[in-house]
Amino acid sequence: MGISSICKALILFELILLPLFLSSDAKNLKESSDSSSFPADFLFGTASSSYQFEGAYQSDGKGSSNWDVHTHKPGNIIDGSNGDIAIDQYHRYLEDIDLMASLGVNTYRFFDVMGTNSTQREIWRCQYGWY
C-alpha cells in the first residue's frame, strides 16, 4: 500500500466513516422507535455479492469463477489484488448472521453461483430469511 493509498484511506475514514462511528444517535433496528411505523411484516434486509464477500478461493472444491481467473492474470488488476479471501463470509457466515440479527435485520439476500458443496448449500438456505 503506497503513501497515496494510505492518505486516501485516512481521508475516507475521517470524512465519511468516523462521523458514522461517533454518532451518538446510532441505533439498531430493534432499539429504534422508527421501525414501529413500519408494518409488522416489513422486512429489513441486506444483500451482498459473492465475489466481494465470499473469499475461500478454491476451498472445499469450490473451483474458480470467471473473476478468479481474471484477477489472477498478471496485469489485469493494477494493484494485483484479488478476492481470494475477501471478507471471508464463506467461513464466517454464522457470525455474519448473528451480527445482522443483532441489528434487527430479518432478511438477507445474496448473489452466488450455486455451489455443489454442503457449506454453500447451507448458506443458500439462509437466502429467504430466518427468525
N, CA, C and O atoms as CSV, one atom per row, in Angstrom:
chain,resi,resn,atom,element,x,y,z
A,1,MET,N,N,0.856,-1.172,0.000
A,1,MET,CA,C,0.000,0.000,0.000
A,1,MET,C,C,0.896,1.226,0.000
A,1,MET,O,O,1.655,1.427,0.948
A,2,GLY,N,N,0.829,2.038,-1.020
A,2,GLY,CA,C,1.654,3.224,-1.141
A,2,GLY,C,C,1.160,4.354,-0.253
A,2,GLY,O,O,0.071,4.283,0.317
A,3,ILE,N,N,1.972,5.394,-0.145
A,3,ILE,CA,C,1.628,6.535,0.704
A,3,ILE,C,C,0.341,7.210,0.253
A,3,ILE,O,O,-0.453,7.644,1.087
A,4,SER,N,N,0.125,7.304,-1.042
A,4,SER,CA,C,-1.112,7.933,-1.512
A,4,SER,C,C,-2.330,7.092,-1.156
A,4,SER,O,O,-3.397,7.638,-0.875
A,5,SER,N,N,-2.187,5.783,-1.166
A,5,SER,CA,C,-3.298,4.908,-0.775
A,5,SER,C,C,-3.624,5.076,0.699
A,5,SER,O,O,-4.792,5.068,1.088
A,6,ILE,N,N,-2.587,5.227,1.519
A,6,ILE,CA,C,-2.803,5.422,2.953
A,6,ILE,C,C,-3.502,6.757,3.197
A,6,ILE,O,O,-4.427,6.838,4.005
A,7,CYS,N,N,-3.060,7.800,2.500
A,7,CYS,CA,C,-3.697,9.118,2.640
A,7,CYS,C,C,-5.160,9.068,2.224
A,7,CYS,O,O,-6.022,9.631,2.899
A,8,LYS,N,N,-5.436,8.400,1.123
A,8,LYS,CA,C,-6.819,8.284,0.655
A,8,LYS,C,C,-7.669,7.545,1.676
A,8,LYS,O,O,-8.806,7.935,1.944
A,9,ALA,N,N,-7.117,6.474,2.249
A,9,ALA,CA,C,-7.858,5.700,3.242
A,9,ALA,C,C,-8.144,6.539,4.484
A,9,ALA,O,O,-9.246,6.471,5.030
A,10,LEU,N,N,-7.174,7.327,4.938
A,10,LEU,CA,C,-7.377,8.182,6.109
A,10,LEU,C,C,-8.420,9.261,5.844
A,10,LEU,O,O,-9.257,9.547,6.700
A,11,ILE,N,N,-8.367,9.853,4.667
A,11,ILE,CA,C,-9.355,10.875,4.313
A,11,ILE,C,C,-10.751,10.265,4.274
A,11,ILE,O,O,-11.704,10.851,4.787
A,12,LEU,N,N,-10.870,9.093,3.667
A,12,LEU,CA,C,-12.157,8.396,3.626
A,12,LEU,C,C,-12.659,8.138,5.038
A,12,LEU,O,O,-13.830,8.373,5.339
A,13,PHE,N,N,-11.779,7.658,5.897
A,13,PHE,CA,C,-12.162,7.359,7.275
A,13,PHE,C,C,-12.622,8.616,8.004
A,13,PHE,O,O,-13.667,8.615,8.654
A,14,GLU,N,N,-11.833,9.695,7.894
A,14,GLU,CA,C,-12.145,10.927,8.617
A,14,GLU,C,C,-13.413,11.605,8.118
A,14,GLU,O,O,-14.202,12.107,8.918
A,15,LEU,N,N,-13.615,11.626,6.821
A,15,LEU,CA,C,-14.741,12.369,6.264
A,15,LEU,C,C,-16.048,11.593,6.232
A,15,LEU,O,O,-17.128,12.172,6.354
A,16,ILE,N,N,-15.946,10.302,6.072
A,16,ILE,CA,C,-17.169,9.528,5.879
A,16,ILE,C,C,-17.454,8.581,7.037
A,16,ILE,O,O,-18.532,8.624,7.629
A,17,LEU,N,N,-16.503,7.742,7.353
A,17,LEU,CA,C,-16.769,6.690,8.327
A,17,LEU,C,C,-16.722,7.162,9.778
A,17,LEU,O,O,-17.555,6.746,10.583
A,18,LEU,N,N,-15.766,8.021,10.125
A,18,LEU,CA,C,-15.634,8.464,11.509
A,18,LEU,C,C,-16.907,9.117,12.041
A,18,LEU,O,O,-17.333,8.782,13.146
A,19,PRO,N,N,-17.539,10.042,11.296
A,19,PRO,CA,C,-18.798,10.613,11.808
A,19,PRO,C,C,-19.879,9.561,12.048
A,19,PRO,O,O,-20.682,9.699,12.971
A,20,LEU,N,N,-19.906,8.528,11.237
A,20,LEU,CA,C,-20.893,7.471,11.449
A,20,LEU,C,C,-20.621,6.715,12.739
A,20,LEU,O,O,-21.545,6.406,13.491
A,21,PHE,N,N,-19.345,6.416,12.995
A,21,PHE,CA,C,-18.978,5.682,14.202
A,21,PHE,C,C,-19.194,6.515,15.464
A,21,PHE,O,O,-19.561,5.973,16.506
A,22,LEU,N,N,-18.971,7.816,15.382
A,22,LEU,CA,C,-19.051,8.678,16.553
A,22,LEU,C,C,-20.444,9.221,16.813
A,22,LEU,O,O,-20.675,9.879,17.828
A,23,SER,N,N,-21.358,8.958,15.923
A,23,SER,CA,C,-22.714,9.469,16.078
A,23,SER,C,C,-23.342,8.918,17.352
A,23,SER,O,O,-23.387,7.705,17.556
A,24,SER,N,N,-23.823,9.814,18.205
A,24,SER,CA,C,-24.461,9.367,19.445
A,24,SER,C,C,-25.891,8.908,19.185
A,24,SER,O,O,-26.551,8.375,20.077
A,25,ASP,N,N,-26.356,9.114,17.981
A,25,ASP,CA,C,-27.718,8.762,17.628
A,25,ASP,C,C,-27.810,7.378,16.989
A,25,ASP,O,O,-28.885,6.969,16.550
A,26,ALA,N,N,-26.695,6.658,16.932
A,26,ALA,CA,C,-26.683,5.354,16.267
A,26,ALA,C,C,-27.524,4.353,17.051
A,26,ALA,O,O,-27.340,4.186,18.257
A,27,LYS,N,N,-28.433,3.699,16.369
A,27,LYS,CA,C,-29.303,2.695,16.979
A,27,LYS,C,C,-29.466,1.553,15.998
A,27,LYS,O,O,-29.380,1.740,14.785
A,28,ASN,N,N,-29.701,0.372,16.534
A,28,ASN,CA,C,-30.047,-0.704,15.622
A,28,ASN,C,C,-31.565,-0.720,15.459
A,28,ASN,O,O,-32.279,0.004,16.153
A,29,LEU,N,N,-32.044,-1.539,14.548
A,29,LEU,CA,C,-33.476,-1.535,14.249
A,29,LEU,C,C,-34.317,-1.959,15.442
A,29,LEU,O,O,-35.457,-1.516,15.586
A,30,LYS,N,N,-33.762,-2.818,16.305
A,30,LYS,CA,C,-34.524,-3.276,17.460
A,30,LYS,C,C,-34.736,-2.152,18.473
A,30,LYS,O,O,-35.758,-2.123,19.158
A,31,GLU,N,N,-33.770,-1.217,18.575
A,31,GLU,CA,C,-33.854,-0.122,19.540
A,31,GLU,C,C,-34.570,1.098,18.975
A,31,GLU,O,O,-35.032,1.945,19.740
A,32,SER,N,N,-34.669,1.203,17.688
A,32,SER,CA,C,-35.197,2.396,17.047
A,32,SER,C,C,-36.714,2.446,17.141
A,32,SER,O,O,-37.401,1.462,16.869
A,33,SER,N,N,-37.218,3.599,17.529
A,33,SER,CA,C,-38.671,3.759,17.569
A,33,SER,C,C,-39.237,3.917,16.164
A,33,SER,O,O,-40.431,3.708,15.948
A,34,ASP,N,N,-38.384,4.286,15.201
A,34,ASP,CA,C,-38.839,4.476,13.827
A,34,ASP,C,C,-39.345,3.186,13.201
A,34,ASP,O,O,-40.237,3.220,12.353
A,35,SER,N,N,-38.784,2.042,13.610
A,35,SER,CA,C,-39.194,0.787,12.980
A,35,SER,C,C,-40.640,0.436,13.300
A,35,SER,O,O,-41.256,-0.350,12.580
A,36,SER,N,N,-41.195,1.011,14.376
A,36,SER,CA,C,-42.582,0.702,14.722
A,36,SER,C,C,-43.565,1.317,13.731
A,36,SER,O,O,-44.730,0.922,13.692
A,37,SER,N,N,-43.110,2.277,12.932
A,37,SER,CA,C,-44.001,2.876,11.949
A,37,SER,C,C,-44.126,2.018,10.692
A,37,SER,O,O,-44.909,2.332,9.796
A,38,PHE,N,N,-43.365,0.951,10.630
A,38,PHE,CA,C,-43.453,0.019,9.513
A,38,PHE,C,C,-44.437,-1.094,9.860
A,38,PHE,O,O,-44.617,-1.408,11.037
A,39,PRO,N,N,-45.074,-1.692,8.863
A,39,PRO,CA,C,-45.964,-2.824,9.136
A,39,PRO,C,C,-45.205,-3.957,9.833
A,39,PRO,O,O,-43.999,-4.115,9.642
A,40,ALA,N,N,-45.909,-4.727,10.629
A,40,ALA,CA,C,-45.277,-5.811,11.395
A,40,ALA,C,C,-44.558,-6.813,10.504
A,40,ALA,O,O,-43.565,-7.410,10.920
A,41,ASP,N,N,-45.047,-7.003,9.289
A,41,ASP,CA,C,-44.421,-7.981,8.396
A,41,ASP,C,C,-43.384,-7.358,7.457
A,41,ASP,O,O,-42.927,-8.012,6.520
A,42,PHE,N,N,-43.008,-6.091,7.704
A,42,PHE,CA,C,-41.999,-5.428,6.873
A,42,PHE,C,C,-40.654,-6.114,7.053
A,42,PHE,O,O,-40.276,-6.462,8.172
A,43,LEU,N,N,-39.931,-6.310,5.960
A,43,LEU,CA,C,-38.639,-6.984,6.012
A,43,LEU,C,C,-37.509,-5.968,5.917
A,43,LEU,O,O,-37.373,-5.279,4.906
A,44,PHE,N,N,-36.700,-5.875,6.968
A,44,PHE,CA,C,-35.480,-5.080,6.941
A,44,PHE,C,C,-34.382,-6.017,6.477
A,44,PHE,O,O,-34.125,-7.033,7.123
A,45,GLY,N,N,-33.734,-5.697,5.379
A,45,GLY,CA,C,-32.789,-6.652,4.823
A,45,GLY,C,C,-31.486,-6.058,4.360
A,45,GLY,O,O,-31.303,-4.842,4.326
A,46,THR,N,N,-30.597,-6.939,4.007
A,46,THR,CA,C,-29.299,-6.599,3.439
A,46,THR,C,C,-29.059,-7.501,2.242
A,46,THR,O,O,-29.794,-8.462,2.017
A,47,ALA,N,N,-28.032,-7.186,1.483
A,47,ALA,CA,C,-27.695,-8.003,0.319
A,47,ALA,C,C,-26.194,-7.968,0.097
A,47,ALA,O,O,-25.504,-7.078,0.595
A,48,SER,N,N,-25.703,-8.921,-0.638
A,48,SER,CA,C,-24.272,-8.957,-0.959
A,48,SER,C,C,-24.065,-9.670,-2.285
A,48,SER,O,O,-24.997,-10.232,-2.861
A,49,SER,N,N,-22.857,-9.636,-2.746
A,49,SER,CA,C,-22.467,-10.326,-3.969
A,49,SER,C,C,-21.310,-11.256,-3.634
A,49,SER,O,O,-20.409,-10.875,-2.887
A,50,SER,N,N,-21.321,-12.439,-4.160
A,50,SER,CA,C,-20.375,-13.466,-3.720
A,50,SER,C,C,-18.912,-13.083,-3.867
A,50,SER,O,O,-18.123,-13.381,-2.970
A,51,TYR,N,N,-18.517,-12.443,-4.946
A,51,TYR,CA,C,-17.090,-12.195,-5.152
A,51,TYR,C,C,-16.513,-11.256,-4.099
A,51,TYR,O,O,-15.395,-11.471,-3.630
A,52,GLN,N,N,-17.254,-10.221,-3.719
A,52,GLN,CA,C,-16.762,-9.273,-2.729
A,52,GLN,C,C,-16.806,-9.845,-1.316
A,52,GLN,O,O,-16.033,-9.418,-0.459
A,53,PHE,N,N,-17.675,-10.782,-1.062
A,53,PHE,CA,C,-17.899,-11.273,0.289
A,53,PHE,C,C,-17.314,-12.654,0.559
A,53,PHE,O,O,-16.753,-12.893,1.628
A,54,GLU,N,N,-17.438,-13.539,-0.378
A,54,GLU,CA,C,-17.237,-14.947,-0.087
A,54,GLU,C,C,-15.817,-15.331,0.305
A,54,GLU,O,O,-15.616,-15.935,1.359
A,55,GLY,N,N,-14.833,-14.997,-0.514
A,55,GLY,CA,C,-13.474,-15.462,-0.240
A,55,GLY,C,C,-13.384,-16.960,-0.476
A,55,GLY,O,O,-14.085,-17.499,-1.333
A,56,ALA,N,N,-12.527,-17.633,0.276
A,56,ALA,CA,C,-12.376,-19.090,0.225
A,56,ALA,C,C,-12.015,-19.598,-1.164
A,56,ALA,O,O,-12.550,-20.606,-1.627
A,57,TYR,N,N,-11.110,-18.897,-1.816
A,57,TYR,CA,C,-10.669,-19.281,-3.153
A,57,TYR,C,C,-10.210,-20.733,-3.159
A,57,TYR,O,O,-9.288,-21.087,-2.424
A,58,GLN,N,N,-10.819,-21.561,-3.953
A,58,GLN,CA,C,-10.517,-22.976,-4.138
A,58,GLN,C,C,-10.639,-23.800,-2.858
A,58,GLN,O,O,-9.941,-24.803,-2.709
A,59,SER,N,N,-11.508,-23.398,-1.933
A,59,SER,CA,C,-11.763,-24.180,-0.721
A,59,SER,C,C,-12.880,-25.178,-0.971
A,59,SER,O,O,-13.821,-24.886,-1.708
A,60,ASP,N,N,-12.785,-26.332,-0.372
A,60,ASP,CA,C,-13.847,-27.345,-0.406
A,60,ASP,C,C,-14.324,-27.672,-1.815
A,60,ASP,O,O,-15.509,-27.934,-2.020
A,61,GLY,N,N,-13.428,-27.660,-2.774
A,61,GLY,CA,C,-13.799,-27.978,-4.145
A,61,GLY,C,C,-14.588,-26.893,-4.834
A,61,GLY,O,O,-15.247,-27.155,-5.840
A,62,LYS,N,N,-14.536,-25.675,-4.315
A,62,LYS,CA,C,-15.313,-24.559,-4.859
A,62,LYS,C,C,-15.011,-24.284,-6.322
A,62,LYS,O,O,-15.924,-24.015,-7.103
A,63,GLY,N,N,-13.751,-24.347,-6.702
A,63,GLY,CA,C,-13.403,-24.053,-8.088
A,63,GLY,C,C,-13.296,-22.565,-8.343
A,63,GLY,O,O,-13.615,-21.757,-7.471
A,64,SER,N,N,-12.860,-22.204,-9.509
A,64,SER,CA,C,-12.617,-20.805,-9.863
A,64,SER,C,C,-13.798,-20.206,-10.614
A,64,SER,O,O,-14.420,-20.857,-11.454
A,65,SER,N,N,-14.089,-18.957,-10.291
A,65,SER,CA,C,-15.093,-18.211,-11.045
A,65,SER,C,C,-14.386,-17.453,-12.163
A,65,SER,O,O,-13.157,-17.437,-12.228
A,66,ASN,N,N,-15.161,-16.830,-13.039
A,66,ASN,CA,C,-14.557,-16.002,-14.090
A,66,ASN,C,C,-13.702,-14.893,-13.493
A,66,ASN,O,O,-12.630,-14.585,-14.014
A,67,TRP,N,N,-14.176,-14.287,-12.392
A,67,TRP,CA,C,-13.410,-13.220,-11.750
A,67,TRP,C,C,-12.129,-13.755,-11.129
A,67,TRP,O,O,-11.101,-13.080,-11.168
A,68,ASP,N,N,-12.168,-14.949,-10.560
A,68,ASP,CA,C,-10.938,-15.540,-10.018
A,68,ASP,C,C,-9.896,-15.674,-11.115
A,68,ASP,O,O,-8.737,-15.306,-10.928
A,69,VAL,N,N,-10.307,-16.195,-12.248
A,69,VAL,CA,C,-9.384,-16.372,-13.375
A,69,VAL,C,C,-8.862,-15.013,-13.834
A,69,VAL,O,O,-7.661,-14.848,-14.051
A,70,HIS,N,N,-9.757,-14.045,-13.981
A,70,HIS,CA,C,-9.371,-12.717,-14.468
A,70,HIS,C,C,-8.378,-12.031,-13.527
A,70,HIS,O,O,-7.372,-11.484,-13.980
A,71,THR,N,N,-8.658,-12.057,-12.220
A,71,THR,CA,C,-7.798,-11.327,-11.282
A,71,THR,C,C,-6.456,-12.003,-11.046
A,71,THR,O,O,-5.525,-11.366,-10.554
A,72,HIS,N,N,-6.341,-13.269,-11.386
A,72,HIS,CA,C,-5.060,-13.959,-11.208
A,72,HIS,C,C,-4.137,-13.831,-12.415
A,72,HIS,O,O,-2.993,-14.284,-12.361
A,73,LYS,N,N,-4.606,-13.227,-13.495
A,73,LYS,CA,C,-3.732,-12.986,-14.648
A,73,LYS,C,C,-2.968,-11.688,-14.419
A,73,LYS,O,O,-3.583,-10.635,-14.251
A,74,PRO,N,N,-1.636,-11.745,-14.409
A,74,PRO,CA,C,-0.831,-10.537,-14.176
A,74,PRO,C,C,-1.203,-9.420,-15.156
A,74,PRO,O,O,-1.345,-9.646,-16.358
A,75,GLY,N,N,-1.355,-8.212,-14.610
A,75,GLY,CA,C,-1.656,-7.046,-15.427
A,75,GLY,C,C,-3.130,-6.716,-15.543
A,75,GLY,O,O,-3.472,-5.607,-15.951
A,76,ASN,N,N,-4.016,-7.641,-15.199
A,76,ASN,CA,C,-5.448,-7.353,-15.306
A,76,ASN,C,C,-5.938,-6.394,-14.225
A,76,ASN,O,O,-6.829,-5.582,-14.478
A,77,ILE,N,N,-5.376,-6.477,-13.040
A,77,ILE,CA,C,-5.749,-5.610,-11.928
A,77,ILE,C,C,-4.513,-4.798,-11.559
A,77,ILE,O,O,-3.464,-5.372,-11.263
A,78,ILE,N,N,-4.620,-3.485,-11.571
A,78,ILE,CA,C,-3.456,-2.604,-11.403
A,78,ILE,C,C,-2.647,-2.939,-10.161
A,78,ILE,O,O,-1.424,-3.062,-10.237
A,79,ASP,N,N,-3.313,-3.090,-9.010
A,79,ASP,CA,C,-2.555,-3.344,-7.782
A,79,ASP,C,C,-2.349,-4.835,-7.504
A,79,ASP,O,O,-1.772,-5.200,-6.479
A,80,GLY,N,N,-2.811,-5.690,-8.403
A,80,GLY,CA,C,-2.616,-7.132,-8.254
A,80,GLY,C,C,-3.513,-7.793,-7.226
A,80,GLY,O,O,-3.310,-8.959,-6.890
A,81,SER,N,N,-4.505,-7.064,-6.717
A,81,SER,CA,C,-5.384,-7.638,-5.697
A,81,SER,C,C,-6.358,-8.634,-6.318
A,81,SER,O,O,-6.554,-8.660,-7.533
A,82,ASN,N,N,-6.960,-9.447,-5.465
A,82,ASN,CA,C,-7.950,-10.432,-5.905
A,82,ASN,C,C,-8.917,-10.703,-4.756
A,82,ASN,O,O,-8.790,-10.120,-3.679
A,83,GLY,N,N,-9.860,-11.571,-4.984
A,83,GLY,CA,C,-10.864,-11.879,-3.968
A,83,GLY,C,C,-10.636,-13.197,-3.270
A,83,GLY,O,O,-11.588,-13.812,-2.790
A,84,ASP,N,N,-9.391,-13.649,-3.202
A,84,ASP,CA,C,-9.114,-14.952,-2.600
A,84,ASP,C,C,-9.642,-15.063,-1.175
A,84,ASP,O,O,-10.136,-16.116,-0.771
A,85,ILE,N,N,-9.539,-13.981,-0.419
A,85,ILE,CA,C,-10.023,-14.001,0.958
A,85,ILE,C,C,-11.276,-13.142,1.093
A,85,ILE,O,O,-12.226,-13.538,1.768
A,86,ALA,N,N,-11.287,-11.977,0.461
A,86,ALA,CA,C,-12.400,-11.019,0.561
A,86,ALA,C,C,-12.713,-10.786,2.038
A,86,ALA,O,O,-11.785,-10.605,2.826
A,87,ILE,N,N,-13.985,-10.784,2.443
A,87,ILE,CA,C,-14.270,-10.665,3.871
A,87,ILE,C,C,-14.506,-12.035,4.493
A,87,ILE,O,O,-14.900,-12.139,5.654
A,88,ASP,N,N,-14.268,-13.059,3.730
A,88,ASP,CA,C,-14.285,-14.456,4.191
A,88,ASP,C,C,-15.626,-14.895,4.770
A,88,ASP,O,O,-15.678,-15.606,5.774
A,89,GLN,N,N,-16.691,-14.470,4.136
A,89,GLN,CA,C,-18.008,-14.887,4.587
A,89,GLN,C,C,-18.191,-16.398,4.453
A,89,GLN,O,O,-18.991,-16.995,5.174
A,90,TYR,N,N,-17.472,-16.996,3.558
A,90,TYR,CA,C,-17.553,-18.443,3.365
A,90,TYR,C,C,-17.308,-19.181,4.684
A,90,TYR,O,O,-17.986,-20.164,4.982
A,91,HIS,N,N,-16.342,-18.706,5.469
A,91,HIS,CA,C,-16.031,-19.351,6.742
A,91,HIS,C,C,-16.702,-18.666,7.935
A,91,HIS,O,O,-16.802,-19.262,9.008
A,92,ARG,N,N,-17.162,-17.427,7.763
A,92,ARG,CA,C,-17.673,-16.650,8.890
A,92,ARG,C,C,-19.170,-16.353,8.780
A,92,ARG,O,O,-19.664,-15.443,9.445
A,93,TYR,N,N,-19.894,-17.102,7.959
A,93,TYR,CA,C,-21.291,-16.767,7.710
A,93,TYR,C,C,-22.157,-16.827,8.963
A,93,TYR,O,O,-23.105,-16.050,9.081
A,94,LEU,N,N,-21.864,-17.720,9.899
A,94,LEU,CA,C,-22.679,-17.779,11.114
A,94,LEU,C,C,-22.494,-16.520,11.963
A,94,LEU,O,O,-23.456,-16.015,12.541
A,95,GLU,N,N,-21.258,-16.012,12.038
A,95,GLU,CA,C,-21.009,-14.744,12.733
A,95,GLU,C,C,-21.767,-13.611,12.046
A,95,GLU,O,O,-22.356,-12.756,12.707
A,96,ASP,N,N,-21.745,-13.614,10.723
A,96,ASP,CA,C,-22.425,-12.560,9.967
A,96,ASP,C,C,-23.931,-12.594,10.199
A,96,ASP,O,O,-24.563,-11.545,10.318
A,97,ILE,N,N,-24.501,-13.770,10.262
A,97,ILE,CA,C,-25.934,-13.898,10.534
A,97,ILE,C,C,-26.248,-13.366,11.926
A,97,ILE,O,O,-27.243,-12.664,12.110
A,98,ASP,N,N,-25.406,-13.694,12.915
A,98,ASP,CA,C,-25.606,-13.171,14.269
A,98,ASP,C,C,-25.522,-11.647,14.296
A,98,ASP,O,O,-26.320,-10.992,14.966
A,99,LEU,N,N,-24.557,-11.082,13.568
A,99,LEU,CA,C,-24.419,-9.624,13.518
A,99,LEU,C,C,-25.656,-8.973,12.907
A,99,LEU,O,O,-26.162,-7.976,13.422
A,100,MET,N,N,-26.133,-9.541,11.814
A,100,MET,CA,C,-27.317,-8.969,11.168
A,100,MET,C,C,-28.533,-9.079,12.078
A,100,MET,O,O,-29.329,-8.144,12.168
A,101,ALA,N,N,-28.680,-10.217,12.752
A,101,ALA,CA,C,-29.810,-10.393,13.659
A,101,ALA,C,C,-29.742,-9.393,14.809
A,101,ALA,O,O,-30.773,-8.878,15.240
A,102,SER,N,N,-28.529,-9.111,15.314
A,102,SER,CA,C,-28.385,-8.146,16.409
A,102,SER,C,C,-28.760,-6.733,15.973
A,102,SER,O,O,-29.110,-5.898,16.808
A,103,LEU,N,N,-28.689,-6.463,14.679
A,103,LEU,CA,C,-29.094,-5.162,14.150
A,103,LEU,C,C,-30.591,-5.087,13.868
A,103,LEU,O,O,-31.118,-4.016,13.566
A,104,GLY,N,N,-31.269,-6.219,13.966
A,104,GLY,CA,C,-32.693,-6.249,13.677
A,104,GLY,C,C,-33.010,-6.587,12.237
A,104,GLY,O,O,-34.164,-6.504,11.818
A,105,VAL,N,N,-31.995,-6.969,11.473
A,105,VAL,CA,C,-32.205,-7.357,10.078
A,105,VAL,C,C,-32.854,-8.735,10.076
A,105,VAL,O,O,-32.352,-9.656,10.722
A,106,ASN,N,N,-33.954,-8.886,9.364
A,106,ASN,CA,C,-34.627,-10.177,9.366
A,106,ASN,C,C,-34.640,-10.866,8.005
A,106,ASN,O,O,-35.287,-11.901,7.849
A,107,THR,N,N,-33.944,-10.318,7.031
A,107,THR,CA,C,-33.767,-10.997,5.747
A,107,THR,C,C,-32.376,-10.705,5.211
A,107,THR,O,O,-31.761,-9.691,5.541
A,108,TYR,N,N,-31.902,-11.603,4.391
A,108,TYR,CA,C,-30.576,-11.435,3.785
A,108,TYR,C,C,-30.599,-12.090,2.417
A,108,TYR,O,O,-30.909,-13.274,2.292
A,109,ARG,N,N,-30.276,-11.332,1.412
A,109,ARG,CA,C,-30.266,-11.851,0.038
A,109,ARG,C,C,-28.866,-11.671,-0.518
A,109,ARG,O,O,-28.256,-10.616,-0.343
A,110,PHE,N,N,-28.366,-12.671,-1.170
A,110,PHE,CA,C,-27.046,-12.539,-1.766
A,110,PHE,C,C,-27.005,-13.260,-3.091
A,110,PHE,O,O,-27.780,-14.182,-3.345
A,111,PHE,N,N,-26.084,-12.821,-3.931
A,111,PHE,CA,C,-25.888,-13.465,-5.217
A,111,PHE,C,C,-24.747,-14.446,-5.085
A,111,PHE,O,O,-23.680,-14.102,-4.576
A,112,ASP,N,N,-24.961,-15.646,-5.532
A,112,ASP,CA,C,-23.908,-16.646,-5.512
A,112,ASP,C,C,-24.134,-17.572,-6.694
A,112,ASP,O,O,-25.269,-17.876,-7.061
A,113,VAL,N,N,-23.051,-18.005,-7.270
A,113,VAL,CA,C,-23.156,-19.062,-8.254
A,113,VAL,C,C,-23.328,-20.316,-7.419
A,113,VAL,O,O,-22.412,-20.714,-6.699
A,114,MET,N,N,-24.477,-20.935,-7.508
A,114,MET,CA,C,-24.815,-22.030,-6.608
A,114,MET,C,C,-23.736,-23.090,-6.616
A,114,MET,O,O,-23.384,-23.643,-7.658
A,115,GLY,N,N,-23.222,-23.358,-5.434
A,115,GLY,CA,C,-22.149,-24.341,-5.296
A,115,GLY,C,C,-22.680,-25.748,-5.143
A,115,GLY,O,O,-23.884,-25.971,-5.009
A,116,THR,N,N,-21.784,-26.664,-5.167
A,116,THR,CA,C,-22.168,-28.058,-5.036
A,116,THR,C,C,-21.787,-28.623,-3.682
A,116,THR,O,O,-22.200,-29.733,-3.348
A,117,ASN,N,N,-21.007,-27.889,-2.885
A,117,ASN,CA,C,-20.609,-28.451,-1.597
A,117,ASN,C,C,-21.619,-28.080,-0.514
A,117,ASN,O,O,-22.435,-27.178,-0.703
A,118,SER,N,N,-21.561,-28.775,0.613
A,118,SER,CA,C,-22.583,-28.634,1.647
A,118,SER,C,C,-22.584,-27.263,2.301
A,118,SER,O,O,-23.652,-26.773,2.669
A,119,THR,N,N,-21.431,-26.625,2.460
A,119,THR,CA,C,-21.393,-25.305,3.088
A,119,THR,C,C,-22.154,-24.297,2.243
A,119,THR,O,O,-22.932,-23.509,2.781
A,120,GLN,N,N,-21.950,-24.306,0.940
A,120,GLN,CA,C,-22.667,-23.363,0.082
A,120,GLN,C,C,-24.161,-23.662,0.073
A,120,GLN,O,O,-24.971,-22.737,0.018
A,121,ARG,N,N,-24.539,-24.931,0.125
A,121,ARG,CA,C,-25.965,-25.251,0.170
A,121,ARG,C,C,-26.582,-24.731,1.466
A,121,ARG,O,O,-27.719,-24.259,1.461
A,122,GLU,N,N,-25.843,-24.811,2.577
A,122,GLU,CA,C,-26.342,-24.320,3.863
A,122,GLU,C,C,-26.521,-22.804,3.824
A,122,GLU,O,O,-27.528,-22.285,4.306
A,123,ILE,N,N,-25.556,-22.098,3.258
A,123,ILE,CA,C,-25.670,-20.646,3.132
A,123,ILE,C,C,-26.868,-20.295,2.257
A,123,ILE,O,O,-27.607,-19.359,2.565
A,124,TRP,N,N,-27.066,-21.035,1.175
A,124,TRP,CA,C,-28.162,-20.771,0.245
A,124,TRP,C,C,-29.507,-20.840,0.958
A,124,TRP,O,O,-30.420,-20.085,0.622
A,125,ARG,N,N,-29.645,-21.738,1.942
A,125,ARG,CA,C,-30.907,-21.865,2.668
A,125,ARG,C,C,-31.256,-20.591,3.433
A,125,ARG,O,O,-32.431,-20.338,3.701
A,126,CYS,N,N,-30.254,-19.784,3.789
A,126,CYS,CA,C,-30.491,-18.555,4.552
A,126,CYS,C,C,-31.004,-17.418,3.680
A,126,CYS,O,O,-31.356,-16.357,4.195
A,127,GLN,N,N,-31.052,-17.620,2.386
A,127,GLN,CA,C,-31.364,-16.538,1.458
A,127,GLN,C,C,-32.702,-15.870,1.759
A,127,GLN,O,O,-32.813,-14.649,1.652
A,128,TYR,N,N,-33.691,-16.622,2.122
A,128,TYR,CA,C,-35.024,-16.053,2.265
A,128,TYR,C,C,-35.383,-15.703,3.706
A,128,TYR,O,O,-36.557,-15.544,4.039
A,129,GLY,N,N,-34.382,-15.585,4.541
A,129,GLY,CA,C,-34.630,-15.082,5.882
A,129,GLY,C,C,-34.616,-16.159,6.948
A,129,GLY,O,O,-34.625,-17.355,6.658
A,130,TRP,N,N,-34.594,-15.708,8.168
A,130,TRP,CA,C,-34.594,-16.561,9.336
A,130,TRP,C,C,-35.290,-15.778,10.425
A,130,TRP,O,O,-35.505,-14.577,10.263
A,131,TYR,N,N,-35.640,-16.391,11.498
A,131,TYR,CA,C,-36.334,-15.805,12.657
A,131,TYR,C,C,-37.775,-15.546,12.367
A,131,TYR,O,O,-38.500,-15.056,13.233
